[in-house]
C-alpha cells in the first residue's frame, strides 16, 4: 500500500547485475527464444502486437547488445514488451534494478501532484514535500519520459508505478531525464517557494550509520484502513457503531476453501476460511436492518476472486440486503485484477455503490499469469494466460461510481477520505 511506497531497497551496495555484460551470442539466443515462444503463449498475441513490429523490434536489440550491460539490454527488452500496453506483460527486472544504483527516495502520486513519502535521514529535508520539478522538468513530463519502460494500460497506471521508477539511475539515464546518477528535485517550501535538493545513490558501507536510517511519515492516530494488521492476515472485520457500518477488508483473494478445491492441502492448512466470514457478515446485516456494509478492496494485489464473486451473488439474491445505500465497495489504482472482478460482480449483481479511485488496470485479466524464463540471462517474461470477454464499449479502467481521491495531506495524517465519505452518508 502507499504506506510502503518508501522503497524496496534503500541503498546502493554495489554494481551487481547492472554492470555485467553477458556474451552477445547468449543474449541473442535468449532474444530468439523470447521472439518465438511468447506469441505461442500469450493469447492471440499477434492480434494485439503486429508480427512484423514484434520481430523487428527484438532483432534491433539483438543486433546491438555488444558493449551493453545486462540491465541495459533487459530494459530495452522491457521497452519493447511495454508497447503492448498490458501491465501483466513484462520483463521482471525488480532484482536487477535493485542491485543497480538506486536513489533512496520514495515518491508517490497523490491528488494534486507528486510528493516525497519516504527517504533516509541524509535526505530528510525532502520528506513530506511536493515535487515541483525533476531535473527542471515538471513531474508529469518526467514520468512521460520514463514511461516507455513501464507496462501500462492507462494514465492511472503511470501515476501508480511511474514515481517508483524514478529511483533507478539507469532508467533515468536511458530515458534522457538525467545525464548522471543525481536527480535535482525542486520542492515546495511551506510558503510555496521552490527549493532545489540533490538526491543520489548512497553506499551504506561508506556512510554514517545515522544518515542511512529510514525517514518516513508516521501518523499518530491512523484511520482503520491504515492500521497495521497481523502478519499474513487476509481479512479484517470491524463494526463501527457510531456509523452503523460493518467494515470488511480483503487484503488478498485467497482462502482455505479455494485451496482445498484446487487440491492444495498444504496451502489450505495455512489459509483462513472465507465462508465463516461471509456467513457472519450476512447474519449481522440480516439481524440489523440499519447496518451498512463497506467492502474494502483497495491495495489488494490479486489472487483468485471466486469467493468474492460468490459473496456478491449471495448478497444480490437477498432483497433485504441488496438495497441502494446499504452496500459500498472501495477500490483504488492499487486494486488488482482479481479484486476488480469482485467489484465488477457487486456492480452486476447488487445495488452497491463503488467508491474510490479508477483502477490502474483494464478489467480484462482473469487473474492467471505465467512466465517464460530466458535460460542464459535468467530473466522471466510474464504474460497473462487468459482474458475476460469484453464488450466493444469497454473502458480503459474500472471506474468507481463516486470518485474520492487520496490527498497527500490525508495520507501523511493517516486519514481515509473514502471511509469518511461512506461514514458521512
Buried (B, 14 or more C-beta within 10 A) or exposed (E): EBBEBBBEBBBBBEEBBBBEBBEBEBBBBBBEBBBEBBBEBBEEBEEBBEEEEBEEBBBEBBEEBEEBBBBBBBBBBBBBBBBBBBBBBBBBBEBBBBBBBBBBBBBBBBBEBBBBBBBBBBBBBBBBBBBBBBBEBBBBEBBBBBBBBBBBBBBBBBBBBBBBBBBBBBBBBBBEBBEEBBBBBBBBEEEEEEEEBEBBBBEBEEBEEEEBEBBBBEBEEBBBBBEEEEEEEBBBEEEBEEBBBBBBBBBBBBBBBBBBEEEEEEBBEEBBBBEEBBEEBBEBBEEEEEBBBBBBBBBBBBBBBBBBBBBBBBBBEEEEBBBEEBBBBBBBBBBBBBBBBBBBBBBEBBBBBBBBBBBBBBBBBBBBBEBBEBEBBBBBBBBBBEBBEEEEEEEBBBBBEEBBBBBBBBBBBBBBBBBEBBBEE
